[in-house]
Amino acid sequence: MSNANRATHRTRDLVVGVDGTPGSAAALRYAIKEAASSGGKVDVIHVVHDYVPMAGMHHIVPEDFTAAGRATLESTLREVDTSSSAGVVETHLKRGGAVRTLTEGGEHAFAIVVGSDRRAVSSRLLTGNVSTGVAARAAVPVVSVPETWRDEGETGTVLVAVKAADLSDALMAEAFEVARRRGSRLVVLHAWRFPSAYDDIIVSDPGTLAEWSERESKAVEEHVAPWRRSHPDVDVELRIVHDHPAHALVAASEGADELIIVRRAHGFPAAAHLGSTARTVLLHAHCPVRVVPATLVPVIPDVEPEMAGSAL
């Protein structure tokens, strides 16, 4: 059964994938900070790829990769300086495909954290994009952290992207919980736009544009109202904009500490992938992006997966 569809539960521990890149160091910093509020530990995983030498290539023995993997883990820990997180951070060296290993290793995690891979497509033709691969398949939230992220200068704002006609309960539950845990304001952003020919007609008439904007605003308010009532301690701002969703989200991410989006179903489980808006946001957002599965399982603290069973 695919991880994307497997029933599970979540503990309060985080799983972080590292590969020695600047994004990995940022991901580990983020995870340590998140663990401080979640009350869990941080499992740092480096995946050593299975190696099959191509014709004419010098043979490299598995021990060489293992040594390089250990060196990658050690250098990342030194760069982040985890000395003050003794007992919280644990390291693991695993072998296999990075996406599958991280997805399976984080099946019961509070979240899986990865560094954002923003290299040009030509630079990762053979390796693929691990962050988007994990985000497309994991059963738990996946946080993609840009290498420029720093634990300072926070705005106190969590941003969540919603569709007026298709509001995910899992998305809203995660967004309100993240904002509550951090004591942040929650900005609910809805961007709407029609296909070009139709949109041009609407934009050309100020009255029609205002009418459609009001409709969208009322639809979002109606969906968000129950969440506001159940989370009176969270300050909520509704922001309705006439724009392409990806453009609006990337622009708004400059003033946010984190952007939360939902993962819709695209493709059959074995070939799950993210939609165009999610891919664009992961590549260009200025803050960490949390990708939430459309069906999210509850957090069950301090239990062993083998004993807890599966959540319904």
One Martini backbone bead per residue (centre of mass of N, CA, C, O) as a GRO file, in nm:
protein
  312
    1MET     BB    1   0.098   0.035   0.020
    2SER     BB    2   0.075   0.355   0.008
    3ASN     BB    3   0.169   0.625   0.193
    4ALA     BB    4  -0.061   0.819   0.089
    5ASN     BB    5  -0.296   0.586   0.205
    6ARG     BB    6  -0.202   0.531   0.490
    7ALA     BB    7  -0.290   0.447   0.792
    8THR     BB    8  -0.224   0.652   1.086
    9HIS     BB    9   0.005   0.810   1.311
   10ARG     BB   10   0.128   1.066   1.537
   11THR     BB   11   0.389   1.193   1.671
   12ARG     BB   12   0.651   1.429   1.809
   13ASP     BB   13   0.847   1.351   1.590
   14LEU     BB   14   1.123   1.427   1.379
   15VAL     BB   15   1.219   1.422   1.031
   16VAL     BB   16   1.550   1.449   0.876
   17GLY     BB   17   1.690   1.535   0.569
   18VAL     BB   18   2.035   1.483   0.467
   19ASP     BB   19   2.315   1.600   0.213
   20GLY     BB   20   2.514   1.868   0.265
   21THR     BB   21   2.342   2.102   0.214
   22PRO     BB   22   2.223   2.408   0.298
   23GLY     BB   23   1.929   2.305   0.328
   24SER     BB   24   1.988   2.096   0.550
   25ALA     BB   25   2.072   2.289   0.774
   26ALA     BB   26   1.804   2.443   0.781
   27ALA     BB   27   1.627   2.197   0.847
   28LEU     BB   28   1.759   2.133   1.122
   29ARG     BB   29   1.701   2.399   1.260
   30TYR     BB   30   1.398   2.383   1.235
   31ALA     BB   31   1.353   2.110   1.385
   32ILE     BB   32   1.463   2.197   1.660
   33LYS     BB   33   1.254   2.418   1.703
   34GLU     BB   34   1.000   2.239   1.672
   35ALA     BB   35   1.068   2.039   1.906
   36ALA     BB   36   1.040   2.248   2.137
   37SER     BB   37   0.715   2.260   2.088
   38SER     BB   38   0.638   1.945   2.057
   39GLY     BB   39   0.831   1.744   2.244
   40GLY     BB   40   1.039   1.613   2.062
   41LYS     BB   41   1.243   1.454   1.842
   42VAL     BB   42   1.540   1.418   1.622
   43ASP     BB   43   1.567   1.255   1.309
   44VAL     BB   44   1.864   1.204   1.136
   45ILE     BB   45   1.884   1.150   0.777
   46HIS     BB   46   2.100   0.952   0.574
   47VAL     BB   47   2.115   0.854   0.230
   48VAL     BB   48   2.244   0.573   0.082
   49HIS     BB   49   2.297   0.486  -0.223
   50ASP     BB   50   2.253   0.266  -0.444
   51TYR     BB   51   2.519   0.091  -0.627
   52VAL     BB   52   2.576   0.084  -0.989
   53PRO     BB   53   2.810   0.032  -1.205
   54MET     BB   54   2.922   0.154  -1.487
   55ALA     BB   55   3.060   0.127  -1.767
   56GLY     BB   56   3.400   0.219  -1.704
   57MET     BB   57   3.382   0.242  -1.405
   58HIS     BB   58   3.489   0.286  -1.106
   59HIS     BB   59   3.498   0.097  -0.834
   60ILE     BB   60   3.269   0.122  -0.555
   61VAL     BB   61   3.246   0.059  -0.240
   62PRO     BB   62   3.020   0.067   0.015
   63GLU     BB   63   3.216   0.187   0.230
   64ASP     BB   64   3.253   0.460   0.090
   65PHE     BB   65   2.960   0.559   0.129
   66THR     BB   66   2.943   0.528   0.433
   67ALA     BB   67   3.166   0.729   0.503
   68ALA     BB   68   3.036   0.970   0.355
   69GLY     BB   69   2.774   0.969   0.521
   70ARG     BB   70   2.898   1.023   0.797
   71ALA     BB   71   3.032   1.290   0.716
   72THR     BB   72   2.768   1.437   0.653
   73LEU     BB   73   2.644   1.425   0.931
   74GLU     BB   74   2.877   1.561   1.089
   75SER     BB   75   2.887   1.832   0.930
   76THR     BB   76   2.594   1.920   0.990
   77LEU     BB   77   2.616   1.924   1.299
   78ARG     BB   78   2.841   2.135   1.308
   79GLU     BB   79   2.700   2.366   1.154
   80VAL     BB   80   2.452   2.379   1.362
   81ASP     BB   81   2.501   2.307   1.650
   82THR     BB   82   2.397   2.039   1.869
   83SER     BB   83   2.504   2.061   2.170
   84SER     BB   84   2.217   2.173   2.300
   85SER     BB   85   2.064   1.881   2.184
   86ALA     BB   86   2.096   1.669   2.383
   87GLY     BB   87   1.870   1.395   2.339
   88VAL     BB   88   1.720   1.498   2.062
   89VAL     BB   89   1.946   1.413   1.863
   90GLU     BB   90   1.943   1.172   1.595
   91THR     BB   91   2.129   0.940   1.400
   92HIS     BB   92   2.097   0.811   1.050
   93LEU     BB   93   2.202   0.538   0.839
   94LYS     BB   94   2.087   0.482   0.508
   95ARG     BB   95   1.959   0.260   0.247
   96GLY     BB   96   1.860   0.393  -0.075
   97GLY     BB   97   1.596   0.573  -0.144
   98ALA     BB   98   1.521   0.882  -0.043
   99VAL     BB   99   1.213   0.906  -0.064
  100ARG     BB  100   1.132   0.633   0.058
  101THR     BB  101   1.293   0.645   0.325
  102LEU     BB  102   1.163   0.907   0.439
  103THR     BB  103   0.867   0.825   0.419
  104GLU     BB  104   0.891   0.570   0.599
  105GLY     BB  105   1.047   0.704   0.843
  106GLY     BB  106   0.786   0.930   0.861
  107GLU     BB  107   0.501   0.793   0.904
  108HIS     BB  108   0.490   0.891   1.239
  109ALA     BB  109   0.544   1.182   1.220
  110PHE     BB  110   0.500   1.510   1.276
  111ALA     BB  111   0.740   1.560   1.062
  112ILE     BB  112   0.895   1.630   0.753
  113VAL     BB  113   1.229   1.750   0.689
  114VAL     BB  114   1.350   1.961   0.419
  115GLY     BB  115   1.540   2.076   0.178
  116SER     BB  116   1.542   2.301  -0.067
  117ASP     BB  117   1.550   2.228  -0.417
  118ARG     BB  118   1.696   2.497  -0.637
  119ARG     BB  119   1.795   2.372  -0.871
  120ALA     BB  120   1.836   2.311  -1.171
  121VAL     BB  121   1.711   2.071  -1.364
  122SER     BB  122   1.992   1.992  -1.497
  123SER     BB  123   2.117   1.920  -1.195
  124ARG     BB  124   1.859   1.679  -1.145
  125LEU     BB  125   1.806   1.445  -1.355
  126LEU     BB  126   1.922   1.189  -1.183
  127THR     BB  127   1.797   1.262  -0.878
  128GLY     BB  128   1.599   1.464  -0.844
  129ASN     BB  129   1.336   1.573  -0.614
  130VAL     BB  130   1.307   1.516  -0.288
  131SER     BB  131   1.106   1.720  -0.166
  132THR     BB  132   0.870   1.666  -0.370
  133GLY     BB  133   0.856   1.360  -0.336
  134VAL     BB  134   0.781   1.357  -0.036
  135ALA     BB  135   0.535   1.556  -0.048
  136ALA     BB  136   0.367   1.356  -0.247
  137ARG     BB  137   0.370   1.083  -0.030
  138ALA     BB  138   0.322   1.157   0.248
  139ALA     BB  139   0.124   1.111   0.556
  140VAL     BB  140   0.266   1.372   0.642
  141PRO     BB  141   0.395   1.650   0.700
  142VAL     BB  142   0.592   1.871   0.485
  143VAL     BB  143   0.899   2.053   0.521
  144SER     BB  144   1.028   2.318   0.325
  145VAL     BB  145   1.363   2.454   0.344
  146PRO     BB  146   1.531   2.719   0.287
  147GLU     BB  147   1.865   2.813   0.294
  148THR     BB  148   1.783   3.118   0.404
  149TRP     BB  149   1.693   3.026   0.667
  150ARG     BB  150   1.620   3.189   0.987
  151ASP     BB  151   1.613   3.220   1.351
  152GLU     BB  152   1.497   3.523   1.266
  153GLY     BB  153   1.287   3.780   1.213
  154GLU     BB  154   1.000   3.739   1.287
  155THR     BB  155   0.643   3.809   1.210
  156GLY     BB  156   0.395   3.633   1.332
  157THR     BB  157   0.321   3.462   1.057
  158VAL     BB  158   0.070   3.252   0.920
  159LEU     BB  159   0.021   3.088   0.605
  160VAL     BB  160  -0.285   3.004   0.424
  161ALA     BB  161  -0.407   2.809   0.157
  162VAL     BB  162  -0.723   2.858  -0.020
  163LYS     BB  163  -1.028   2.716  -0.130
  164ALA     BB  164  -1.350   2.800  -0.135
  165ALA     BB  165  -1.476   2.509  -0.257
  166ASP     BB  166  -1.204   2.345  -0.112
  167LEU     BB  167  -1.189   2.284   0.211
  168SER     BB  168  -0.957   2.154   0.423
  169ASP     BB  169  -0.953   2.015   0.730
  170ALA     BB  170  -0.655   1.942   0.753
  171LEU     BB  171  -0.545   2.221   0.689
  172MET     BB  172  -0.687   2.382   0.916
  173ALA     BB  173  -0.587   2.220   1.156
  174GLU     BB  174  -0.285   2.277   1.107
  175ALA     BB  175  -0.287   2.587   1.095
  176PHE     BB  176  -0.410   2.643   1.378
  177GLU     BB  177  -0.195   2.484   1.537
  178VAL     BB  178   0.055   2.639   1.452
  179ALA     BB  179  -0.043   2.918   1.547
  180ARG     BB  180  -0.095   2.842   1.841
  181ARG     BB  181   0.191   2.733   1.918
  182ARG     BB  182   0.328   3.025   1.829
  183GLY     BB  183   0.147   3.283   1.854
  184SER     BB  184   0.011   3.344   1.575
  185ARG     BB  185  -0.093   3.477   1.297
  186LEU     BB  186  -0.364   3.401   1.067
  187VAL     BB  187  -0.343   3.382   0.715
  188VAL     BB  188  -0.610   3.369   0.483
  189LEU     BB  189  -0.550   3.272   0.149
  190HIS     BB  190  -0.728   3.386  -0.151
  191ALA     BB  191  -0.690   3.304  -0.493
  192TRP     BB  192  -0.839   3.448  -0.791
  193ARG     BB  193  -0.900   3.320  -1.135
  194PHE     BB  194  -0.963   3.332  -1.460
  195PRO     BB  195  -0.953   3.274  -1.756
  196SER     BB  196  -0.843   3.512  -1.957
  197ALA     BB  197  -1.100   3.588  -2.119
  198TYR     BB  198  -1.286   3.610  -1.866
  199ASP     BB  199  -1.110   3.796  -1.690
  200ASP     BB  200  -1.111   4.045  -1.873
  201ILE     BB  201  -1.412   4.105  -1.841
  202ILE     BB  202  -1.416   4.147  -1.533
  203VAL     BB  203  -1.190   4.367  -1.507
  204SER     BB  204  -1.336   4.584  -1.699
  205ASP     BB  205  -1.553   4.559  -1.453
  206PRO     BB  206  -1.572   4.683  -1.144
  207GLY     BB  207  -1.844   4.563  -1.051
  208THR     BB  208  -1.784   4.265  -1.116
  209LEU     BB  209  -1.526   4.237  -0.948
  210ALA     BB  210  -1.659   4.306  -0.675
  211GLU     BB  211  -1.866   4.078  -0.678
  212TRP     BB  212  -1.663   3.839  -0.689
  213SER     BB  213  -1.503   3.914  -0.438
  214GLU     BB  214  -1.742   3.886  -0.243
  215ARG     BB  215  -1.802   3.591  -0.295
  216GLU     BB  216  -1.528   3.478  -0.208
  217SER     BB  217  -1.528   3.594   0.078
  218LYS     BB  218  -1.786   3.450   0.182
  219ALA     BB  219  -1.690   3.159   0.134
  220VAL     BB  220  -1.447   3.168   0.324
  221GLU     BB  221  -1.589   3.264   0.581
  222GLU     BB  222  -1.778   3.019   0.606
  223HIS     BB  223  -1.542   2.806   0.641
  224VAL     BB  224  -1.381   2.953   0.884
  225ALA     BB  225  -1.577   3.006   1.123
  226PRO     BB  226  -1.556   2.734   1.288
  227TRP     BB  227  -1.248   2.771   1.349
  228ARG     BB  228  -1.272   3.030   1.506
  229ARG     BB  229  -1.456   2.920   1.732
  230SER     BB  230  -1.246   2.679   1.814
  231HIS     BB  231  -1.008   2.933   1.795
  232PRO     BB  232  -1.004   3.212   1.987
  233ASP     BB  233  -0.671   3.239   2.020
  234VAL     BB  234  -0.675   3.303   1.708
  235ASP     BB  235  -0.557   3.526   1.484
  236VAL     BB  236  -0.758   3.633   1.201
  237GLU     BB  237  -0.694   3.672   0.844
  238LEU     BB  238  -0.851   3.779   0.553
  239ARG     BB  239  -0.728   3.715   0.208
  240ILE     BB  240  -0.842   3.859  -0.096
  241VAL     BB  241  -0.727   3.781  -0.432
  242HIS     BB  242  -0.655   3.891  -0.766
  243ASP     BB  243  -0.486   3.599  -0.868
  244HIS     BB  244  -0.243   3.395  -0.898
  245PRO     BB  245  -0.171   3.169  -0.668
  246ALA     BB  246   0.139   3.144  -0.689
  247HIS     BB  247   0.202   3.447  -0.690
  248ALA     BB  248   0.059   3.522  -0.423
  249LEU     BB  249   0.220   3.329  -0.235
  250VAL     BB  250   0.507   3.423  -0.287
  251ALA     BB  251   0.461   3.716  -0.207
  252ALA     BB  252   0.345   3.656   0.088
  253SER     BB  253   0.600   3.496   0.203
  254GLU     BB  254   0.773   3.747   0.288
  255GLY     BB  255   0.559   3.789   0.555
  256ALA     BB  256   0.636   3.490   0.653
  257ASP     BB  257   0.718   3.200   0.847
  258GLU     BB  258   0.478   3.028   0.709
  259LEU     BB  259   0.357   2.794   0.460
  260ILE     BB  260   0.030   2.647   0.396
  261ILE     BB  261  -0.051   2.346   0.220
  262VAL     BB  262  -0.225   2.134   0.008
  263ARG     BB  263  -0.252   1.797  -0.099
  264ARG     BB  264  -0.337   1.680  -0.390
  265ALA     BB  265  -0.456   1.460  -0.618
  266HIS     BB  266  -0.188   1.322  -0.834
  267GLY     BB  267  -0.226   1.051  -0.942
  268PHE     BB  268  -0.114   0.760  -0.874
  269PRO     BB  269   0.047   0.650  -0.600
  270ALA     BB  270   0.321   0.551  -0.744
  271ALA     BB  271   0.295   0.860  -0.907
  272ALA     BB  272   0.303   1.085  -0.720
  273HIS     BB  273   0.217   1.440  -0.741
  274LEU     BB  274   0.240   1.770  -0.782
  275GLY     BB  275   0.119   2.054  -0.842
  276SER     BB  276   0.194   2.355  -0.984
  277THR     BB  277   0.162   2.534  -0.735
  278ALA     BB  278   0.333   2.370  -0.536
  279ARG     BB  279   0.596   2.369  -0.699
  280THR     BB  280   0.635   2.675  -0.711
  281VAL     BB  281   0.639   2.730  -0.408
  282LEU     BB  282   0.881   2.542  -0.334
  283LEU     BB  283   1.083   2.705  -0.525
  284HIS     BB  284   0.998   3.037  -0.431
  285ALA     BB  285   0.969   3.063  -0.147
  286HIS     BB  286   1.070   3.260   0.152
  287CYS     BB  287   0.961   3.017   0.319
  288PRO     BB  288   0.848   2.776   0.477
  289VAL     BB  289   0.684   2.470   0.355
  290ARG     BB  290   0.369   2.318   0.426
  291VAL     BB  291   0.264   1.989   0.344
  292VAL     BB  292  -0.072   1.870   0.339
  293PRO     BB  293  -0.261   1.621   0.362
  294ALA     BB  294  -0.594   1.582   0.297
  295THR     BB  295  -0.543   1.335   0.495
  296LEU     BB  296  -0.520   1.364   0.843
  297VAL     BB  297  -0.361   1.256   1.121
  298PRO     BB  298  -0.323   1.212   1.443
  299VAL     BB  299  -0.182   1.300   1.746
  300ILE     BB  300   0.023   1.056   1.932
  301PRO     BB  301   0.174   1.058   2.217
  302ASP     BB  302   0.389   0.833   2.347
  303VAL     BB  303   0.403   0.598   2.115
  304GLU     BB  304   0.401   0.289   1.968
  305PRO     BB  305   0.327   0.174   1.662
  306GLU     BB  306   0.280  -0.134   1.739
  307MET     BB  307   0.060  -0.055   1.977
  308ALA     BB  308  -0.148   0.158   1.848
  309GLY     BB  309  -0.201   0.139   1.563
  310SER     BB  310  -0.466   0.253   1.365
  311ALA     BB  311  -0.619   0.520   1.245
  312LEU     BB  312  -0.950   0.612   1.138
   0.00000   0.00000   0.00000
